[in-house]
Amino acid sequence: MKTKILGLAIVALLFSCKKETKIVKKEIKQYSIEQFMDNEAVGGGSFSSDNTNLLVSSNRSDIYNAYTIPVKGGQMTAITTSDSTSIFAESYFPNDNRILLSADGNGDEIDHLFVRELDSTIKDITPEKGAKSSFYGWSKDDNYLYYGSNKRDARFFDVYKLSITDYSSQMIYQNNDGLNFSGMSDDENYFALSKSLNTNDSDLFLYDVKTKEMTKINENRSANSAQDFSKDNNTLYYTTDDGGEFSYLMAFDLSTKEKKKIIEKSWDIMGSGFTSNGKYMLVYVNEDGKNAIEVLEAKTMNPIDLPDFGNKSITSVGFSDDEKWMRMYVGGSNSPSDLYTYNIETKEKYKLTDVLNSAIDVEDLVTAKVIRFKSFDSTEIPAIYYLPHQASIDNKVPAMVWVHGGPGGQTRQGFSSLIQYMVNHGYAVLAVNNRGSSGYGKTFYKMDDKNHGEKDLQDCVEGKNWLAQQPEIDGDNIGIIGGSYGGYMTMAALTYTPEEFDVGVNLFGVTNWMRTLKSIPPYWESFRESLYLELGDPFSADSVRLKRISPLFHTDKVTKPLIVLQGSKDPRVLQVESDEIVAGVRKNGVPVEYVLFEDEGHGFVKKENQIEAYSRILKFLDEYLKKEDTHLDGEMSSTEIEVEK
């Protein structure tokens, strides 16, 4: 199967003469949220069959639409022009210029697959109401596409094969056991399937269509993930952390059942896969929160030379079907990723995008620094630190502890418009990868199991303490911010450690674990038990603990200003979570602002809404952390804003 291969310190100018050295500090310009959001986000990159164009997704129209762009650079051409629901580019068809697209219903996560025909009409090829569909790849003979859908049973995803001539489909794997599809051999005879055991570990199975035999690949409980099949259909490549802290790449011989270690690094190998004809193998490594990518000659396993981009990193790569062209994204923590193409034969590279707003001087943005600090029990906690250029011993700045989503996520060294916006306006940011974060070994990952809102929260408090010790930080003005699980941590901090942080910013955070765990979408069924093992089963005695760690039931403890932002179509953290936490905290007479977006789901993807959300956050921080009088122009006395479209 053809699979898809898997964001400055202050400048000092020294002028020397015979008797003196003069230091001149560069003035740092501050930018508006509109300027930061005028950066463009571009993703994907499917080559047309004749290698003349790339198909990408971009939010240049303020929401995501599909575009094409010549492989050597030029003007982007809009393929879709939606002004409401974001539409994402999946792939060119293998032998013509038809285009595969995907879209949900304004953030409800019920994705459908669409085809843009040669006459520009768009057809929904997975029209079943309420069913979610995901593109898996193209058949070896280019006559079919594979996709997963839960239209038969809302809990489980079956695998379908769809003809690209008449769009008729047939089920080729019926998922009756709650297994997750992880890959398929080009001859359609072998399916790689996984079963989640907990949020780290999973069993890996190989199903033989001809013999109906199901073979378990791993012998011990560990994290196992299928990556790709060899093009001769003889070998399955997979990652595992069996016997170690980090995931490494293994090969499983389908005929002899022998296993062989292929690649091991000092960090997790996050992904690996072959190009269309198997000439190259791609390897992604999570190196201290940053992608490290190798492209190997499959026959020799030797890396090929990639272009040098200086202090920027290649964050993603993909190949044309004939394996002559690469597309790559290149960026850093102070620069959003631009799209390049590279001709492997001629060694020529072409820059296709310039996504950073031309009004922004990259020298005014801040490059992240990886730091580590000791927590309350001496556990070393990694974090990513952004210090404003204007910060100094004589000009101490307030700070925010940033907590990622999850549980089990990781803040990485990519570009964030919101972080750079806050830092540009004089707020230091420490993005804490608390215990339970991925990327630092499985022991660290499991450290927060069934102690959420306790030890992981203490890591965030110790991050605040680390900040307070820095000479450039105003230790009396430090807040906490996070989205989803990070939003939960924000509310846990204000509830269970009410005097530690001075303000809280909660973006669509969980506040009632019992309700959230009971209302898991049906298509998460294969992962539900794993979440219960990590967080607790709301239908068991665990409910006592879940209530204890749910901020909603302890809002009387909150004494510090709070802003809550929520999308009304969020299927993961329901709007009622934010409605109730706001109502509860307001009873304390605590300043609370509430911003509700009627057309967003779990996370805000529309630029207009991002601008509203991020500007509200900064004004809130200016008022309650910097103690400035910064009410919105014309704002009513009400602290609740509902954004309707």
JONOR-V999158 format. One record per helix or strand. SS is the DSSP state (H for helix, E for strand). FROM is the first residue (numbers start at 1). TO is the last residue. If there is no record, write none. Layout:
SS:FROM:TO
SS:FROM:TO
This chain:
E:2:2
E:12:16
E:21:25
H:33:36
E:42:47
E:53:58
E:65:70
E:77:78
E:87:92
E:99:103
E:112:116
E:122:124
E:133:138
E:144:153
E:156:163
E:169:173
E:180:184
E:190:196
E:202:208
E:213:216
E:223:229
E:235:240
E:248:253
E:259:263
E:268:274
E:280:286
E:291:297
E:302:303
E:313:319
E:325:332
E:335:343
E:349:351
H:362:364
E:369:374
E:380:386
E:397:403
H:417:424
E:428:433
H:442:448
H:455:469
E:473:483
H:485:496
E:503:507
H:513:518
H:522:535
H:542:548
H:551:557
E:561:567
H:575:586
E:592:597
H:607:624
E:640:643
